[in-house]
């Protein structure tokens, strides 16, 4: 069942599509839509009718920053652990939204709390703060050590920007890693790359959050570079980037400051594995694998599942999961068959919400000619269905996201019957934090919403 916010009106009808029956009716100030949602085409047809009806009634989600009170995001005693929040981006603004009826928290199935989470994280309540947090999962946290995270991010960006090693290959309009790093160093960098690590890995200690932030930055910069690089030169960039990460060079060569720093990062990650868990090496390997998957085949996608299978690799889900494991010093096997479905849902969610948040930004880049193609679930939905409007396609993606979240909750209940250990529950909780953290990041970064999403209410910042 989905809830469509709107004005109280009298509306009632039954729509049937084969064995699928839908009903829409009003209750108080809302329009309720019930649907088994087992067929995308059937749902999109109903959605279109509701959108048409809603348009005639003016049923649009009214957004206002007047309800923001970021002092309520975190308890007063922990506010110093959270840097100022200056953006509140809602990818579903100005359209009919389908928020969930119920919210859920990660279940307390472990016999005790994860000590890494207790020591290194703070709990957030974006709903209490009035933020447009678009998820039914309310287990949201932030890492306390945001200064370690930001310091490493800025240090590595500066090294990337100033590196003049001959391996910094120049292709197509002078694009290099250095130039992309300088782009990221523009004012407001603290509201971009660094935020993802802060929200997605809340349980990492100061050293591990620093190392994760370094790899996250390398992946972000490479991903941007891949998007701006012609296909014929992508292999050159990828091989150069991986060589830097692995520290391979001529034995007689002199390392640049950047190469020395990356080498120290790799060595520190391996050292951390000796102190607890075995996720460091898996994280490095997953990052290498993520660099292998950037663009799709020219033929496009034949189905939503086809796209999601590609996006799971393209979004770097394997790396995200390995980093979550590394963050809590875990040695749980990520290849354990019991966790495969849940981890698959996590990967789908990461790609789906990132697409939802980035669609408008990617569309603007496409129209300007800054990129040649659109790789986004919203575009896939528009092409695979008869829906033409972006609002309708986004609503379908939002509904898909809620279904993934519902399946995640159900899968955790199923896993409860497998008598998991505390360490296994902690691993699943850390992985879930990457999902909620990704939603927090996409909402509070300036990367997607830009100046239009900047918070302009005096006193609304947490400081």
RODO-2510 file (C-alpha; in nm, 4 decimals, decimal comma):
residues 463
     n   res          X          Y          Z
     1     x     0,0000     0,0000     0,0000
     2     x     0,1289     0,3453    -0,0878
     3     x     0,0217     0,6863     0,0354
     4     x    -0,0049     0,9813    -0,1993
     5     x    -0,0057     1,3113    -0,0125
     6     x    -0,2793     1,5448    -0,1308
     7     x    -0,5942     1,7391    -0,0599
     8     x    -0,9103     1,5758     0,0696
     9     x    -1,1315     1,4979    -0,2286
    10     x    -1,3969     1,2414    -0,3131
    11     x    -1,2529     0,9779    -0,5464
    12     x    -1,3268     0,6100    -0,5712
    13     x    -1,2850     0,3540    -0,8486
    14     x    -1,1726     0,0023    -0,9220
    15     x    -0,9274    -0,0740    -1,1986
    16     x    -0,8568    -0,4272    -1,3129
    17     x    -0,5683    -0,5562    -1,5243
    18     x    -0,5853    -0,9309    -1,5641
    19     x    -0,5626    -1,0817    -1,2180
    20     x    -0,4355    -0,7561    -1,0694
    21     x    -0,6953    -0,5356    -0,9053
    22     x    -0,6243    -0,1844    -0,7834
    23     x    -0,8288     0,0475    -0,5691
    24     x    -0,7831     0,4167    -0,5079
    25     x    -0,9864     0,6044    -0,2480
    26     x    -0,9590     0,8999    -0,0143
    27     x    -0,9123     0,8939     0,3594
    28     x    -0,8960     1,2260     0,5454
    29     x    -0,6209     1,4339     0,3793
    30     x    -0,4665     1,1576     0,1700
    31     x    -0,5236     0,9441    -0,1345
    32     x    -0,4453     0,5781    -0,0708
    33     x    -0,3397     0,3409    -0,3470
    34     x    -0,3287    -0,0321    -0,2903
    35     x    -0,1541    -0,2554    -0,5385
    36     x     0,0189    -0,5957    -0,5370
    37     x     0,2826    -0,4268    -0,7563
    38     x     0,3835    -0,7484    -0,9253
    39     x     0,3685    -0,6055    -1,2759
    40     x     0,5471    -0,2828    -1,3589
    41     x     0,3314    -0,2094    -1,6626
    42     x     0,0083    -0,2472    -1,4675
    43     x     0,1353    -0,0198    -1,1953
    44     x     0,2584     0,2476    -1,4333
    45     x    -0,0798     0,2581    -1,6050
    46     x    -0,2554     0,3170    -1,2751
    47     x     0,0083     0,5671    -1,1729
    48     x    -0,0495     0,7668    -1,4883
    49     x    -0,4229     0,7896    -1,4132
    50     x    -0,3543     0,9032    -1,0585
    51     x    -0,1007     1,1579    -1,1830
    52     x    -0,3565     1,2979    -1,4268
    53     x    -0,6208     1,3150    -1,1549
    54     x    -0,3739     1,4641    -0,9091
    55     x    -0,2673     1,7270    -1,1591
    56     x    -0,6257     1,8445    -1,1999
    57     x    -0,6623     1,8733    -0,8220
    58     x    -0,3250     2,0313    -0,7661
    59     x    -0,2076     1,7295    -0,5672
    60     x     0,1593     1,8128    -0,5601
    61     x     0,4007     1,7569    -0,2786
    62     x     0,4524     2,0977    -0,1258
    63     x     0,8126     2,1448    -0,0171
    64     x     0,9282     2,4175     0,2178
    65     x     1,2431     2,4726     0,4167
    66     x     1,0358     2,6469     0,6821
    67     x     0,9895     2,3148     0,8624
    68     x     1,3611     2,2487     0,9000
    69     x     1,5126     2,2365     1,2463
    70     x     1,8514     2,0689     1,2220
    71     x     1,9003     2,0999     1,5951
    72     x     1,6706     1,7994     1,6180
    73     x     1,8833     1,5878     1,3852
    74     x     2,1089     1,4705     1,6677
    75     x     2,1024     1,4901     2,0474
    76     x     2,2474     1,8174     2,1866
    77     x     2,5272     1,6316     2,3645
    78     x     2,6511     1,4917     2,0320
    79     x     2,6047     1,7925     1,8041
    80     x     2,9775     1,8684     1,8029
    81     x     3,0355     1,5364     1,6245
    82     x     2,8408     1,6557     1,3197
    83     x     2,9643     1,9313     1,0857
    84     x     2,7242     2,1952     0,9479
    85     x     2,4647     2,0715     0,7004
    86     x     2,4045     2,3254     0,4258
    87     x     2,2035     2,1313     0,1673
    88     x     1,8705     1,9503     0,1738
    89     x     1,8055     1,8020    -0,1690
    90     x     1,4810     1,6238    -0,2468
    91     x     1,4909     1,4285    -0,5755
    92     x     1,1133     1,3883    -0,5524
    93     x     1,0335     1,7572    -0,5108
    94     x     0,7353     1,9036    -0,6963
    95     x     0,5924     1,5665    -0,7989
    96     x     0,3397     1,3303    -0,6506
    97     x     0,5313     1,1112    -0,4106
    98     x     0,4503     0,7710    -0,2702
    99     x     0,5929     0,7694     0,0804
   100     x     0,5734     0,4445     0,2781
   101     x     0,3049     0,3890     0,5399
   102     x     0,5448     0,2327     0,7844
   103     x     0,9091     0,2834     0,8777
   104     x     1,1484     0,0307     1,0221
   105     x     1,4776     0,0143     1,2075
   106     x     1,7442    -0,2492     1,1782
   107     x     1,6255    -0,5227     1,4203
   108     x     1,8037    -0,5871     1,7506
   109     x     1,8623    -0,9565     1,6863
   110     x     2,2194    -0,9545     1,8208
   111     x     2,2625    -1,0188     2,1931
   112     x     2,4685    -0,7007     2,2340
   113     x     2,5512    -0,3844     2,0437
   114     x     2,8466    -0,3649     1,8126
   115     x     3,1241    -0,1944     2,0143
   116     x     3,2539    -0,0254     1,6984
   117     x     2,9151     0,1376     1,6467
   118     x     2,8879     0,2439     2,0107
   119     x     3,2330     0,4043     2,0126
   120     x     3,2397     0,5710     1,6719
   121     x     2,8894     0,6711     1,5652
   122     x     2,6024     0,9022     1,6504
   123     x     2,2393     0,8295     1,5693
   124     x     2,0491     1,0716     1,3467
   125     x     1,6792     1,1515     1,3129
   126     x     1,6347     1,3270     0,9771
   127     x     1,2547     1,3118     1,0047
   128     x     1,2534     1,5012     1,3327
   129     x     1,4768     1,7626     1,1679
   130     x     1,2325     1,8027     0,8793
   131     x     1,4786     1,6821     0,6166
   132     x     1,3531     1,5191     0,2927
   133     x     1,4981     1,1788     0,3844
   134     x     1,3557     0,9428     0,1205
   135     x     1,3648     0,5938     0,2709
   136     x     1,1511     0,3751     0,4941
   137     x     1,4635     0,2610     0,6852
   138     x     1,5188     0,4879     0,9833
   139     x     1,8482     0,3429     1,1082
   140     x     2,0584     0,6458     1,0177
   141     x     2,3970     0,7274     1,1678
   142     x     2,7019     0,9456     1,1150
   143     x     3,0655     0,8843     1,1966
   144     x     3,2018     1,0890     1,4857
   145     x     3,5427     1,1310     1,3278
   146     x     3,4456     1,3695     1,0495
   147     x     3,7654     1,5700     1,0932
   148     x     3,9810     1,2638     1,0141
   149     x     3,7611     1,1944     0,7139
   150     x     3,7754     1,5495     0,5808
   151     x     4,1476     1,5934     0,6474
   152     x     4,2372     1,2843     0,4458
   153     x     3,9997     1,3828     0,1657
   154     x     4,1540     1,7286     0,1320
   155     x     4,5086     1,5950     0,1573
   156     x     4,4590     1,3396    -0,1175
   157     x     4,2749     1,5863    -0,3405
   158     x     4,5623     1,8330    -0,3106
   159     x     4,8125     1,5604    -0,3966
   160     x     4,6055     1,4599    -0,6982
   161     x     4,5734     1,8209    -0,8075
   162     x     4,9452     1,8927    -0,7811
   163     x     5,0819     1,5630    -0,9164
   164     x     5,3001     1,6125    -1,2214
   165     x     5,4203     1,2564    -1,2732
   166     x     5,4476     1,1543    -1,6349
   167     x     5,1818     0,8897    -1,5810
   168     x     4,9162     1,1596    -1,5523
   169     x     4,8124     1,1060    -1,9128
   170     x     4,6406     1,3875    -2,0971
   171     x     4,3620     1,3024    -2,3415
   172     x     4,0606     1,4756    -2,4920
   173     x     4,0549     1,8446    -2,4101
   174     x     4,3368     1,8107    -2,1587
   175     x     4,1468     1,5975    -1,9062
   176     x     4,3744     1,4554    -1,6359
   177     x     4,3330     1,3298    -1,2831
   178     x     4,4963     1,6501    -1,1622
   179     x     4,2408     1,8708    -1,3365
   180     x     3,9506     1,6690    -1,2023
   181     x     4,0944     1,6887    -0,8509
   182     x     4,1241     2,0673    -0,8827
   183     x     3,7589     2,0714    -0,9839
   184     x     3,6697     1,8838    -0,6646
   185     x     3,8780     2,1261    -0,4556
   186     x     3,6494     2,4156    -0,5336
   187     x     3,4735     2,5858    -0,2380
   188     x     3,2186     2,3523    -0,0816
   189     x     3,4247     2,0351    -0,1091
   190     x     3,3246     1,9483     0,2473
   191     x     2,9666     1,9067     0,1244
   192     x     3,0561     1,6657    -0,1519
   193     x     3,2860     1,3643    -0,1498
   194     x     3,3678     1,3590     0,2219
   195     x     3,0032     1,3306     0,3243
   196     x     2,9522     0,9898     0,1646
   197     x     3,2109     0,8232     0,3875
   198     x     3,0823     1,0000     0,6964
   199     x     2,7275     0,8688     0,6601
   200     x     2,7907     0,5296     0,4981
   201     x     3,0551     0,4006     0,7421
   202     x     2,9522     0,5329     1,0851
   203     x     3,1214     0,2541     1,2818
   204     x     3,4779     0,3058     1,1567
   205     x     3,7443     0,4267     1,3988
   206     x     3,9582     0,7349     1,3104
   207     x     4,2231     0,5340     1,1251
   208     x     3,9810     0,3195     0,9272
   209     x     3,7534     0,6085     0,8317
   210     x     4,0614     0,7876     0,6986
   211     x     4,1592     0,4881     0,4846
   212     x     3,8058     0,4308     0,3570
   213     x     3,7735     0,7999     0,2705
   214     x     4,0935     0,7792     0,0632
   215     x     3,9637     0,4856    -0,1425
   216     x     3,6202     0,6452    -0,1761
   217     x     3,7843     0,9585    -0,3124
   218     x     3,9930     0,7631    -0,5618
   219     x     3,6793     0,5881    -0,6829
   220     x     3,4819     0,9143    -0,7069
   221     x     3,7542     1,0884    -0,9063
   222     x     3,8028     0,7902    -1,1359
   223     x     3,4290     0,7652    -1,1925
   224     x     3,4112     1,1334    -1,2892
   225     x     3,7096     1,0899    -1,5174
   226     x     3,5546     0,7863    -1,6847
   227     x     3,2341     0,9804    -1,7500
   228     x     3,4293     1,2584    -1,9225
   229     x     3,6716     1,0362    -2,1151
   230     x     3,6095     0,8956    -2,4638
   231     x     3,5689     0,5173    -2,4717
   232     x     3,8877     0,4732    -2,6778
   233     x     4,1033     0,6107    -2,3958
   234     x     3,9228     0,4600    -2,0980
   235     x     4,1531     0,1577    -2,0794
   236     x     4,4583     0,3838    -2,0537
   237     x     4,3112     0,5741    -1,7625
   238     x     4,1909     0,2602    -1,5864
   239     x     4,5244     0,0829    -1,6128
   240     x     4,7098     0,3926    -1,4975
   241     x     4,4769     0,4329    -1,2004
   242     x     4,5059     0,0692    -1,0913
   243     x     4,8832     0,0837    -1,1253
   244     x     4,8878     0,3801    -0,8903
   245     x     4,6671     0,1964    -0,6414
   246     x     4,8797    -0,1172    -0,6465
   247     x     5,2056     0,0785    -0,6223
   248     x     5,3574    -0,0892    -0,9282
   249     x     5,6415     0,1056    -1,0797
   250     x     5,9891     0,0746    -1,2189
   251     x     6,2276    -0,0205    -0,9382
   252     x     6,4508     0,2703    -1,0372
   253     x     6,1678     0,5194    -1,0645
   254     x     6,1236     0,7989    -0,8137
   255     x     5,7761     0,8059    -0,6629
   256     x     5,5802     1,1287    -0,6715
   257     x     5,4214     1,2539    -0,3484
   258     x     5,0879     1,1192    -0,4686
   259     x     5,2248     0,7754    -0,5502
   260     x     5,4042     0,7582    -0,2145
   261     x     5,0840     0,8484    -0,0340
   262     x     4,8765     0,5891    -0,2194
   263     x     5,1437     0,3307    -0,1403
   264     x     5,1216     0,4192     0,2295
   265     x     4,7421     0,3892     0,2167
   266     x     4,7640     0,0370     0,0755
   267     x     5,0217    -0,0631     0,3350
   268     x     4,8107     0,0836     0,6186
   269     x     4,5025    -0,1066     0,5029
   270     x     4,6948    -0,4333     0,5068
   271     x     4,8296    -0,3475     0,8519
   272     x     4,4780    -0,2865     0,9836
   273     x     4,3824    -0,6376     0,8723
   274     x     4,6427    -0,7748     1,1155
   275     x     4,4706    -0,5829     1,3950
   276     x     4,1196    -0,7074     1,3330
   277     x     3,9109    -0,8622     1,0562
   278     x     4,0122    -0,9392     0,6991
   279     x     3,8143    -0,6807     0,5017
   280     x     4,1055    -0,4624     0,3945
   281     x     4,2385    -0,6822     0,1169
   282     x     3,8826    -0,7529     0,0017
   283     x     3,8199    -0,3787    -0,0106
   284     x     4,1270    -0,3192    -0,2280
   285     x     4,0349    -0,6016    -0,4638
   286     x     3,6764    -0,4808    -0,4856
   287     x     3,7980    -0,1338    -0,5782
   288     x     4,0097    -0,2779    -0,8589
   289     x     3,7058    -0,4708    -0,9801
   290     x     3,4922    -0,1554    -0,9680
   291     x     3,7356     0,0172    -1,2028
   292     x     3,6696    -0,2551    -1,4596
   293     x     3,2991    -0,1710    -1,4897
   294     x     3,2114     0,1811    -1,5967
   295     x     3,0242     0,1888    -1,9266
   296     x     2,7644    -0,0463    -2,0667
   297     x     2,7298    -0,2005    -2,4113
   298     x     2,5974     0,0151    -2,6905
   299     x     2,2867    -0,2000    -2,7258
   300     x     2,1232    -0,0630    -2,4144
   301     x     1,9134    -0,2513    -2,1593
   302     x     1,6304    -0,4860    -2,2462
   303     x     1,4703    -0,4935    -1,8997
   304     x     1,4878    -0,3375    -1,5536
   305     x     1,6578    -0,6513    -1,4224
   306     x     1,9137    -0,6254    -1,7013
   307     x     1,9926    -0,2714    -1,5936
   308     x     2,0037    -0,3527    -1,2210
   309     x     2,2472    -0,6379    -1,2835
   310     x     2,4790    -0,3954    -1,4610
   311     x     2,4297    -0,1143    -1,2085
   312     x     2,5149    -0,3402    -0,9158
   313     x     2,8679    -0,3621    -1,0538
   314     x     2,8815    -0,0108    -1,1933
   315     x     2,7867     0,1497    -0,8603
   316     x     3,0696    -0,0364    -0,6861
   317     x     2,8441    -0,2380    -0,4536
   318     x     3,1159    -0,4997    -0,3964
   319     x     3,3509    -0,2266    -0,2772
   320     x     3,0864    -0,0618    -0,0570
   321     x     3,0080    -0,3932     0,1151
   322     x     3,3768    -0,4774     0,1630
   323     x     3,4378    -0,1312     0,3110
   324     x     3,1471    -0,1815     0,5508
   325     x     3,3066    -0,5082     0,6631
   326     x     3,6455    -0,3360     0,7014
   327     x     3,4888    -0,0536     0,9028
   328     x     3,3840    -0,2882     1,1857
   329     x     3,6931    -0,5132     1,1805
   330     x     3,4822    -0,8068     1,0658
   331     x     3,5945    -1,1418     0,9297
   332     x     3,2461    -1,2540     0,8218
   333     x     3,2514    -1,4086     0,4746
   334     x     3,0813    -1,1819     0,2205
   335     x     3,0428    -1,4847    -0,0078
   336     x     2,8341    -1,6763     0,2479
   337     x     2,5295    -1,8021     0,0559
   338     x     2,3001    -1,7089     0,3441
   339     x     2,3679    -1,3399     0,2831
   340     x     2,3647    -1,3373    -0,0967
   341     x     2,0055    -1,2198    -0,1433
   342     x     2,0316    -0,9457     0,1165
   343     x     2,3576    -0,8162    -0,0270
   344     x     2,2036    -0,8218    -0,3735
   345     x     1,9159    -0,6060    -0,2476
   346     x     2,1669    -0,3676    -0,0918
   347     x     2,3515    -0,3373    -0,4233
   348     x     2,0274    -0,2703    -0,6088
   349     x     1,9260    -0,0061    -0,3562
   350     x     2,2586     0,1773    -0,3787
   351     x     2,2324     0,2054    -0,7561
   352     x     1,8602     0,2835    -0,7586
   353     x     1,8716     0,5718    -0,5140
   354     x     2,1900     0,7151    -0,6576
   355     x     2,0169     0,7203    -0,9961
   356     x     1,7100     0,8856    -0,8500
   357     x     1,9210     1,1558    -0,6856
   358     x     2,1529     1,2167    -0,9805
   359     x     1,9054     1,2058    -1,2696
   360     x     1,8442     1,5801    -1,2991
   361     x     2,2183     1,6533    -1,2788
   362     x     2,2939     1,3905    -1,5439
   363     x     2,0176     1,5209    -1,7701
   364     x     2,1580     1,8731    -1,7525
   365     x     2,5041     1,7393    -1,8407
   366     x     2,3584     1,5471    -2,1355
   367     x     2,1737     1,8499    -2,2696
   368     x     2,4874     2,0636    -2,2394
   369     x     2,6859     1,8055    -2,4301
   370     x     2,9155     1,7343    -2,1328
   371     x     2,8406     1,3626    -2,1591
   372     x     2,7392     1,1372    -2,4461
   373     x     2,4972     0,8979    -2,2809
   374     x     2,2515     0,8578    -1,9963
   375     x     2,2984     0,5535    -1,7710
   376     x     2,0165     0,5916    -1,5200
   377     x     1,7185     0,3840    -1,4040
   378     x     1,4813     0,6788    -1,4564
   379     x     1,5779     0,6897    -1,8232
   380     x     1,5476     0,3102    -1,8484
   381     x     1,1939     0,3216    -1,7061
   382     x     1,0990     0,5939    -1,9544
   383     x     1,2312     0,3885    -2,2461
   384     x     1,0908     0,0499    -2,1389
   385     x     0,7396     0,1778    -2,0649
   386     x     0,5097     0,4165    -2,2408
   387     x     0,5666     0,6748    -1,9680
   388     x     0,7234     0,9883    -2,1095
   389     x     0,7262     1,2303    -1,8191
   390     x     1,0162     1,2377    -1,5740
   391     x     0,7794     1,2770    -1,2788
   392     x     0,5992     0,9535    -1,3637
   393     x     0,9237     0,7613    -1,4160
   394     x     1,0689     0,8893    -1,0867
   395     x     0,7550     0,7801    -0,9061
   396     x     0,7960     0,4283    -1,0436
   397     x     1,1610     0,4218    -0,9341
   398     x     1,0582     0,5413    -0,5881
   399     x     0,8010     0,2629    -0,5661
   400     x     1,0680     0,0111    -0,6711
   401     x     1,2944     0,1410    -0,3979
   402     x     1,0227     0,0890    -0,1362
   403     x     0,9768    -0,2661    -0,2591
   404     x     1,3485    -0,3335    -0,2193
   405     x     1,3349    -0,1953     0,1346
   406     x     1,0352    -0,4138     0,2164
   407     x     1,2215    -0,7183     0,0827
   408     x     1,5258    -0,6244     0,2914
   409     x     1,3122    -0,6223     0,6052
   410     x     1,1570    -0,9570     0,5137
   411     x     1,4983    -1,1077     0,4393
   412     x     1,6288    -1,0046     0,7812
   413     x     1,3328    -1,1820     0,9391
   414     x     1,4141    -1,4911     0,7352
   415     x     1,7809    -1,4755     0,8379
   416     x     1,6708    -1,4662     1,2003
   417     x     1,5747    -1,8322     1,1659
   418     x     1,9361    -1,9183     1,0782
   419     x     2,0665    -1,8448     1,4289
   420     x     2,3252    -1,5913     1,3172
   421     x     2,6076    -1,4885     1,5479
   422     x     2,6406    -1,1360     1,6853
   423     x     2,9299    -1,0742     1,4460
   424     x     2,7105    -1,1713     1,1502
   425     x     2,4304    -0,9398     1,2618
   426     x     2,6836    -0,6610     1,3061
   427     x     2,8045    -0,7150     0,9510
   428     x     2,4505    -0,6963     0,8128
   429     x     2,3850    -0,3834     1,0180
   430     x     2,7027    -0,2188     0,8848
   431     x     2,5958    -0,3051     0,5299
   432     x     2,2495    -0,1578     0,5949
   433     x     2,4167     0,1626     0,7141
   434     x     2,5648     0,2033     0,3662
   435     x     2,2100     0,2139     0,2282
   436     x     2,0767     0,4732     0,4733
   437     x     2,4076     0,6592     0,4589
   438     x     2,3819     0,6820     0,0811
   439     x     2,0365     0,8373     0,1167
   440     x     2,1713     1,0869     0,3730
   441     x     2,4668     1,1697     0,1489
   442     x     2,2577     1,2248    -0,1643
   443     x     2,0279     1,4535     0,0344
   444     x     2,2938     1,6671     0,2073
   445     x     2,5570     1,6927    -0,0665
   446     x     2,5811     1,9874    -0,2997
   447     x     2,6764     1,7434    -0,5783
   448     x     2,3203     1,6728    -0,6940
   449     x     2,0916     1,9516    -0,5772
   450     x     2,3360     2,2379    -0,6245
   451     x     2,2521     2,5888    -0,5110
   452     x     1,8790     2,5254    -0,5449
   453     x     1,9045     2,2828    -0,2519
   454     x     2,1086     2,5094    -0,0266
   455     x     1,9483     2,5666     0,3131
   456     x     1,8724     2,9345     0,3588
   457     x     1,7041     2,9367     0,6951
   458     x     1,8948     3,1196     0,9672
   459     x     1,9750     2,9017     1,2636
   460     x     1,8935     2,5762     1,0882
   461     x     2,2498     2,4467     1,0860
   462     x     2,3845     2,2032     1,3347
   463     x     2,7089     2,3483     1,4616
***
